[in-house]
Structure formats: C-alpha cells, structure tokens
Amino acid sequence: MRETDLYAPVKAYLEGQGFEVKGEIGNCDVLARRGQEPPVVVELKLTFSLALVMQGTARQALFDDVYLAVPVSGAKGWKLRYKDVLRLCRRLGLGLLAVDVKTGRVTAHLDPGPYQPRRNGKRAGRLLREFERRVGDPVTGGVTGVKQVTAYRQSALRAAEFLAASGPARARDVAAATGFAQAGAMLRADHYGWFERVERGVYALTPKGVEGLAEYAEEVAALAAD
C-alpha cells in the first residue's frame, strides 16, 4: 500500500459532502473547499505516527480544520491504542479519518475542533496526597516491572516492623507507634498478606510479613532513619 492509495477514497468522501478537492497543494496532501467555508486539509499516512501528528499540527498554522487520514486499523495497528489516539487528536484539535482502501469507505472518528480539557480534581487530589505522604523518594522515575514503594506500603512496613518487635498488638497501638491513623483499616484489609487477626482488635505479623520486611530491608532502614 502507498499513501497515494488513500487519496481517491478521501477525495470521494469529501466530494460526497459537496467539497471541491485537490491534491498536493503546497505542503498539503489534500486541500478541499466548499463554497466560501473555511478550507479543510487532510494529511495522509499509512500509519498513525508522531510524524503524522507533527504534520497535522504544522498545517494548523495555515487552516483550522485539519484531518489525519490513515488506513483502517487491524488488531495490531492503532486500534490497540484507540482511546489514546482519539484523546491526543482531540487535545490537539485534529480530526481523524480511517480509510478502507479495499471498499473505498472512509469513517470519520473525530472532527477537528477546539479542546478544553476537563480537570480530574479527584484524581489529582489523590496524587498530591500520595506525594505528601510518601517518605523520601524510594522509586526511580520511569522504572517498570517492580513493586512500587507507595506511601501505603511504607505505612504497612512501619506496622510490620512494629509487630515484629512487639509481637501481637492492638490496632490502636500500631496506629500510635507508626503515626498512621488508618492502621486499623490497613490491618483488617491486609492487602499484602502481612497481618493476621489473633483476637478482636489484636493483630500479629505473618510469615509473609517477615519476608516482606526482608524484601524491603533498605526501605525499612530508610524509614527508621527518617
């Protein structure tokens, strides 16, 4: 397939909506006009890529209505990141056309337009609380495939260390010793399998909890030094 294979279906699609269409006008792959309406630009590429996005944003310096046109995506194409692709195009004000070269069908997944992002205040608040509660900087930015040392895990490590030293203890005593007011809820939830209830309101460290202290020995030492 070549980029020129996309041109005829896109041209027919726009002409079906009353546009006059011409190819390769200056740096524009496709330029279309309908009466006195603002021009429409379409940039053609065989894959959705950064190069295509940059091409589209460059055309926005000339005209407002810019579409990116790519072949219909299969299981291994941009369909895998469909929501992300749409979110990016919407944020940049770009339209998105999917071209089925075999049938000549063109589907508009998104039209160009101004975008005003809606802030997710609830999620942003969670991130800021995590930032404030996390002790030190235990996780290297960009790392993947490892268990992250979150503020919650740090609190669990403090509780595990306290129980390892004291033996079974009441949840309120764990809260007082660790400074984590929600210690009782954490002990009951036991997300890591580190704690077990031995009687009402009293918790002990499990063998898995002992392993957790060994696994995160460096972090435990850093918390103790804080």
Secondary structure, DSSP 8 states (H G I E B T S, - for coil): --THHHHHHHHHHHHTTT-EEEEEETTEEEEEE-TTS--EEEEE-SS--HHHHHHHHHHTTT-SEEEEEEE---TTTGGGGHHHHHHHHHHHT-EEEEEETTTTEEEEEE----------HHHHHHHHHHHHHS-S--S-TT--SS----HHHHHHHHHHHHHHHH-SEEHHHHHHHHT-TTHHHHHHH-TTS-EEEEETTEEEE-HHHHHHHHHTHHHHHHHHH-
